Amino acid sequence: MIDPKKLLDDFLGSRTPDTSSKGENRAGGVVQLAKDNPMATGAIVALLLGSKTGRKLTRKSLKMGGMAAIAGLAYKAYQDYQSGNKPGRAAKADQELLQPPEDTSFNPARAPQGEDEFALALVRAMIAAARADGHIDAAERGRIAERLKETSIGTEAEAFLVNELERPIDIDGLVEAARTEGQKVELYTASRLAIEPNTRAERGYLDLLAGRLDLPDALVDHIEATVVETTS
């Protein structure tokens, strides 16, 4: 069986192997590490999907692991939204990203469907977002499948990813996978992390997802600001 939480770590470049003496030169350079040594990190998956998940998450965020990092970002945005702050007053890029309080629906351990199942939903959400602009055609899927064989991601995870690339985007399934208010915010946050919405198709997809998740526009603005400021 695949490990959904590890796969999510791979997508975000979390817990990336330290290849320098102090780790300082590599902590924020997931994209470059994947390019230099694709066999060493599952972050290559994000690159293969054409996403921007290799952006510079803070070193402390990376150590948290992918699921906790997404939960932390989502909770920070939600907290600022609830407090009535203006978007753009989120955490600074060098500020520690805190894990959500244990008694909130943002706490991964409180996922009603279980951590692994929701982690898998987050992975699917990121893949769907990466495919939103339609650049992954049949030829590209074939190239990705061949490239995945060269990584150390594992045969089961490889098969899962290839299958996800082949199947139609199921936005209904993604929306249904978010069972709590916190999970809705997290699902959108993960989708936004996966891409830089530079095209109308990508922006339209995120707008559609936000609408289907019933996220207020003001909350979406806070998620955007938090992602941009914390992962620049």
Contacts in CASP RR format, 6 or more apart in sequence:
PFRMAT RR
TARGET T0000
AUTHOR 0000-0000-0000
METHOD contacts of the structure
MODEL  1
MIDPKKLLDDFLGSRTPDTSSKGENRAGGVVQLAKDNPMATGAIVALLLG
SKTGRKLTRKSLKMGGMAAIAGLAYKAYQDYQSGNKPGRAAKADQELLQP
PEDTSFNPARAPQGEDEFALALVRAMIAAARADGHIDAAERGRIAERLKE
TSIGTEAEAFLVNELERPIDIDGLVEAARTEGQKVELYTASRLAIEPNTR
AERGYLDLLAGRLDLPDALVDHIEATVVETTS
1 156 0 8 1.000
2 156 0 8 1.000
2 157 0 8 1.000
2 160 0 8 1.000
3 116 0 8 1.000
3 157 0 8 1.000
4 115 0 8 1.000
4 116 0 8 1.000
4 117 0 8 1.000
4 119 0 8 1.000
4 120 0 8 1.000
4 123 0 8 1.000
5 65 0 8 1.000
5 66 0 8 1.000
5 67 0 8 1.000
5 115 0 8 1.000
5 116 0 8 1.000
5 119 0 8 1.000
7 45 0 8 1.000
7 119 0 8 1.000
7 120 0 8 1.000
7 123 0 8 1.000
7 153 0 8 1.000
7 157 0 8 1.000
7 160 0 8 1.000
8 14 0 8 1.000
8 65 0 8 1.000
8 66 0 8 1.000
8 67 0 8 1.000
8 70 0 8 1.000
8 119 0 8 1.000
8 122 0 8 1.000
8 123 0 8 1.000
9 15 0 8 1.000
9 65 0 8 1.000
9 66 0 8 1.000
9 67 0 8 1.000
10 41 0 8 1.000
10 42 0 8 1.000
10 43 0 8 1.000
10 45 0 8 1.000
10 46 0 8 1.000
10 153 0 8 1.000
11 43 0 8 1.000
11 45 0 8 1.000
11 46 0 8 1.000
11 51 0 8 1.000
11 53 0 8 1.000
11 66 0 8 1.000
11 123 0 8 1.000
11 126 0 8 1.000
11 194 0 8 1.000
12 43 0 8 1.000
12 46 0 8 1.000
12 53 0 8 1.000
12 54 0 8 1.000
12 57 0 8 1.000
12 62 0 8 1.000
12 65 0 8 1.000
12 66 0 8 1.000
12 69 0 8 1.000
12 70 0 8 1.000
12 193 0 8 1.000
13 30 0 8 1.000
13 41 0 8 1.000
13 42 0 8 1.000
13 43 0 8 1.000
13 46 0 8 1.000
13 53 0 8 1.000
13 54 0 8 1.000
13 57 0 8 1.000
13 62 0 8 1.000
13 66 0 8 1.000
14 57 0 8 1.000
14 61 0 8 1.000
14 62 0 8 1.000
14 63 0 8 1.000
14 64 0 8 1.000
14 65 0 8 1.000
14 66 0 8 1.000
14 69 0 8 1.000
15 62 0 8 1.000
15 63 0 8 1.000
15 65 0 8 1.000
16 26 0 8 1.000
16 27 0 8 1.000
16 29 0 8 1.000
16 30 0 8 1.000
16 33 0 8 1.000
16 41 0 8 1.000
16 43 0 8 1.000
16 62 0 8 1.000
17 33 0 8 1.000
17 40 0 8 1.000
17 41 0 8 1.000
18 26 0 8 1.000
18 27 0 8 1.000
19 26 0 8 1.000
19 33 0 8 1.000
19 37 0 8 1.000
19 40 0 8 1.000
20 26 0 8 1.000
26 33 0 8 1.000
27 59 0 8 1.000
27 62 0 8 1.000
28 56 0 8 1.000
28 57 0 8 1.000
28 58 0 8 1.000
28 59 0 8 1.000
28 62 0 8 1.000
29 54 0 8 1.000
29 56 0 8 1.000
30 41 0 8 1.000
30 43 0 8 1.000
30 54 0 8 1.000
30 55 0 8 1.000
30 56 0 8 1.000
30 57 0 8 1.000
30 62 0 8 1.000
31 43 0 8 1.000
31 47 0 8 1.000
31 54 0 8 1.000
31 55 0 8 1.000
33 40 0 8 1.000
33 41 0 8 1.000
33 43 0 8 1.000
34 41 0 8 1.000
34 42 0 8 1.000
34 43 0 8 1.000
34 44 0 8 1.000
34 46 0 8 1.000
34 47 0 8 1.000
34 54 0 8 1.000
35 47 0 8 1.000
38 44 0 8 1.000
38 47 0 8 1.000
38 150 0 8 1.000
38 151 0 8 1.000
39 150 0 8 1.000
39 151 0 8 1.000
39 152 0 8 1.000
40 152 0 8 1.000
42 151 0 8 1.000
42 152 0 8 1.000
42 153 0 8 1.000
43 53 0 8 1.000
43 54 0 8 1.000
44 147 0 8 1.000
44 151 0 8 1.000
45 148 0 8 1.000
45 151 0 8 1.000
45 153 0 8 1.000
45 161 0 8 1.000
46 52 0 8 1.000
46 53 0 8 1.000
46 54 0 8 1.000
46 194 0 8 1.000
47 54 0 8 1.000
48 144 0 8 1.000
48 147 0 8 1.000
48 148 0 8 1.000
49 126 0 8 1.000
49 127 0 8 1.000
49 130 0 8 1.000
49 131 0 8 1.000
49 136 0 8 1.000
49 144 0 8 1.000
49 194 0 8 1.000
50 130 0 8 1.000
50 135 0 8 1.000
50 136 0 8 1.000
51 126 0 8 1.000
51 129 0 8 1.000
51 130 0 8 1.000
51 194 0 8 1.000
51 195 0 8 1.000
52 194 0 8 1.000
52 195 0 8 1.000
52 196 0 8 1.000
53 126 0 8 1.000
53 193 0 8 1.000
53 194 0 8 1.000
55 231 0 8 1.000
55 232 0 8 1.000
56 93 0 8 1.000
56 231 0 8 1.000
56 232 0 8 1.000
57 69 0 8 1.000
57 230 0 8 1.000
57 231 0 8 1.000
58 93 0 8 1.000
58 94 0 8 1.000
58 95 0 8 1.000
58 96 0 8 1.000
58 97 0 8 1.000
58 230 0 8 1.000
60 96 0 8 1.000
60 97 0 8 1.000
61 69 0 8 1.000
61 97 0 8 1.000
61 230 0 8 1.000
62 69 0 8 1.000
64 72 0 8 1.000
64 97 0 8 1.000
64 99 0 8 1.000
67 108 0 8 1.000
67 115 0 8 1.000
67 118 0 8 1.000
67 119 0 8 1.000
67 122 0 8 1.000
68 99 0 8 1.000
68 108 0 8 1.000
69 97 0 8 1.000
70 122 0 8 1.000
70 186 0 8 1.000
70 189 0 8 1.000
70 190 0 8 1.000
70 193 0 8 1.000
71 99 0 8 1.000
71 100 0 8 1.000
71 106 0 8 1.000
71 107 0 8 1.000
71 108 0 8 1.000
71 186 0 8 1.000
72 97 0 8 1.000
72 98 0 8 1.000
72 99 0 8 1.000
72 100 0 8 1.000
72 106 0 8 1.000
73 97 0 8 1.000
73 189 0 8 1.000
73 193 0 8 1.000
73 223 0 8 1.000
73 226 0 8 1.000
73 227 0 8 1.000
73 230 0 8 1.000
73 231 0 8 1.000
74 100 0 8 1.000
74 106 0 8 1.000
74 182 0 8 1.000
74 185 0 8 1.000
74 186 0 8 1.000
74 188 0 8 1.000
74 189 0 8 1.000
74 223 0 8 1.000
75 98 0 8 1.000
75 100 0 8 1.000
75 104 0 8 1.000
75 106 0 8 1.000
75 182 0 8 1.000
75 185 0 8 1.000
76 90 0 8 1.000
76 91 0 8 1.000
76 97 0 8 1.000
76 98 0 8 1.000
76 226 0 8 1.000
76 230 0 8 1.000
77 90 0 8 1.000
77 185 0 8 1.000
77 189 0 8 1.000
77 219 0 8 1.000
77 222 0 8 1.000
77 223 0 8 1.000
77 225 0 8 1.000
77 226 0 8 1.000
77 227 0 8 1.000
78 106 0 8 1.000
78 182 0 8 1.000
78 185 0 8 1.000
78 219 0 8 1.000
78 222 0 8 1.000
80 87 0 8 1.000
80 89 0 8 1.000
80 90 0 8 1.000
80 222 0 8 1.000
80 225 0 8 1.000
80 226 0 8 1.000
81 216 0 8 1.000
81 218 0 8 1.000
81 219 0 8 1.000
81 222 0 8 1.000
85 222 0 8 1.000
87 218 0 8 1.000
87 221 0 8 1.000
87 222 0 8 1.000
87 224 0 8 1.000
87 225 0 8 1.000
88 222 0 8 1.000
88 225 0 8 1.000
88 226 0 8 1.000
88 229 0 8 1.000
89 225 0 8 1.000
90 222 0 8 1.000
90 225 0 8 1.000
90 226 0 8 1.000
90 229 0 8 1.000
90 230 0 8 1.000
91 97 0 8 1.000
91 226 0 8 1.000
91 229 0 8 1.000
91 230 0 8 1.000
92 229 0 8 1.000
93 229 0 8 1.000
93 230 0 8 1.000
93 231 0 8 1.000
93 232 0 8 1.000
95 230 0 8 1.000
97 230 0 8 1.000
99 107 0 8 1.000
100 106 0 8 1.000
100 107 0 8 1.000
101 107 0 8 1.000
102 109 0 8 1.000
102 110 0 8 1.000
104 110 0 8 1.000
104 182 0 8 1.000
105 180 0 8 1.000
105 181 0 8 1.000
105 182 0 8 1.000
105 183 0 8 1.000
106 182 0 8 1.000
106 185 0 8 1.000
106 186 0 8 1.000
108 115 0 8 1.000
108 118 0 8 1.000
108 119 0 8 1.000
109 115 0 8 1.000
111 117 0 8 1.000
111 118 0 8 1.000
111 179 0 8 1.000
111 180 0 8 1.000
111 183 0 8 1.000
112 179 0 8 1.000
112 180 0 8 1.000
113 177 0 8 1.000
113 179 0 8 1.000
117 177 0 8 1.000
118 177 0 8 1.000
118 183 0 8 1.000
118 186 0 8 1.000
121 174 0 8 1.000
121 177 0 8 1.000
121 178 0 8 1.000
121 187 0 8 1.000
122 186 0 8 1.000
122 187 0 8 1.000
122 190 0 8 1.000
123 164 0 8 1.000
124 164 0 8 1.000
124 170 0 8 1.000
124 174 0 8 1.000
124 177 0 8 1.000
125 174 0 8 1.000
125 177 0 8 1.000
125 187 0 8 1.000
125 190 0 8 1.000
125 191 0 8 1.000
125 194 0 8 1.000
126 190 0 8 1.000
126 191 0 8 1.000
126 193 0 8 1.000
126 194 0 8 1.000
127 161 0 8 1.000
127 164 0 8 1.000
127 165 0 8 1.000
127 194 0 8 1.000
128 169 0 8 1.000
128 170 0 8 1.000
128 171 0 8 1.000
128 174 0 8 1.000
128 191 0 8 1.000
128 205 0 8 1.000
129 190 0 8 1.000
129 191 0 8 1.000
129 192 0 8 1.000
129 194 0 8 1.000
129 195 0 8 1.000
129 202 0 8 1.000
129 205 0 8 1.000
129 206 0 8 1.000
129 209 0 8 1.000
130 136 0 8 1.000
130 194 0 8 1.000
130 195 0 8 1.000
131 165 0 8 1.000
131 169 0 8 1.000
132 169 0 8 1.000
132 195 0 8 1.000
132 201 0 8 1.000
132 202 0 8 1.000
132 204 0 8 1.000
132 205 0 8 1.000
132 206 0 8 1.000
133 195 0 8 1.000
133 199 0 8 1.000
133 201 0 8 1.000
133 202 0 8 1.000
134 201 0 8 1.000
136 144 0 8 1.000
136 165 0 8 1.000
141 162 0 8 1.000
141 165 0 8 1.000
141 166 0 8 1.000
144 161 0 8 1.000
144 162 0 8 1.000
144 165 0 8 1.000
145 158 0 8 1.000
145 162 0 8 1.000
145 165 0 8 1.000
148 158 0 8 1.000
148 161 0 8 1.000
148 162 0 8 1.000
149 158 0 8 1.000
151 158 0 8 1.000
153 161 0 8 1.000
171 208 0 8 1.000
171 209 0 8 1.000
171 212 0 8 1.000
174 187 0 8 1.000
174 209 0 8 1.000
175 187 0 8 1.000
175 209 0 8 1.000
175 212 0 8 1.000
175 213 0 8 1.000
177 183 0 8 1.000
177 187 0 8 1.000
178 184 0 8 1.000
178 186 0 8 1.000
178 187 0 8 1.000
178 213 0 8 1.000
184 213 0 8 1.000
184 214 0 8 1.000
184 215 0 8 1.000
185 215 0 8 1.000
185 219 0 8 1.000
185 223 0 8 1.000
187 209 0 8 1.000
187 213 0 8 1.000
188 206 0 8 1.000
188 209 0 8 1.000
188 210 0 8 1.000
188 213 0 8 1.000
188 215 0 8 1.000
188 220 0 8 1.000
188 223 0 8 1.000
189 223 0 8 1.000
189 226 0 8 1.000
189 227 0 8 1.000
191 205 0 8 1.000
191 206 0 8 1.000
191 209 0 8 1.000
192 206 0 8 1.000
192 223 0 8 1.000
192 224 0 8 1.000
192 227 0 8 1.000
193 227 0 8 1.000
193 231 0 8 1.000
195 202 0 8 1.000
195 206 0 8 1.000
196 202 0 8 1.000
197 203 0 8 1.000
197 204 0 8 1.000
197 205 0 8 1.000
197 206 0 8 1.000
210 217 0 8 1.000
210 220 0 8 1.000
215 223 0 8 1.000
END
